Amino acid sequence: MDHIDELARALAHLPGIGPRQGKRFVYHLLAAPAVERTKLAELITGLGEKVRQCPDCLRFYTETSAHRACRYCSDTTRDATLLMLVEKDQDLAAIERAGTYRGRYFVLGGTLTLSGKGAIRERELAATIEKRLADDLREVVLALGATSEGEHTADHVRGLLAPYRARITISALGRGLATGSELEYSDAETLRAALSNRKEA
């Protein structure tokens, strides 16, 4: 098999990348200095060696200390009464850049579609809710994109959290996010407005 075509096909499996873009990346790498290709290969290999998944929020992070959890989950100054549910790691990063939220997180790992596709970490979410309730959890914030998948996932999560309604408030991001927008691409001011205007869901 042609190595150029094989690598192009492998790159085309990445989100938002098609066969044509995959091949463009390959030719760009061929034209780049060998040291750049070596560095890229080392970084990809290092994903499995230096990056771990937080056992509490399930985000991926580079291990830099002896803490068993990531810096957000091991930070004792964060508000344990708040738990924000986000679709993916990039959404968590966007919320942190906004600089308003100081509670805990849980990464759902995806969304659900109306056609029944997709999956979220349901069992892990249930275990996290039980654990956080012992730490005085009072509010779960549904911070999902203003898309059909995000709304469908939020509805599903509300059903999962129904048994806890007597003990916690379930809220959703308020006005500020335009319909069809994803958290990952929202600016800090928009996210701050959505957080400050969150409402019970």
Buried (B, 14 or more C-beta within 10 A) or exposed (E): EEEBEEBBBEBBEEEEBEEEBBBBBBEEBEEEEEEEEEEEEEEEEEEEEEEBEBEBBBBEBEEEEEEEBBEBBBEEEBEBBBBBBBBBBBBBEBBBEBEBBEBBBBBBBBBBEEEEEBEBBEEBBBEBBEEBBEEEBBBBBBBBBBBEBBBBBBEBBBEEBEEBEEEBBBBBBEEBBEEEBBBBEBEBEBBBBBBEEBEEB
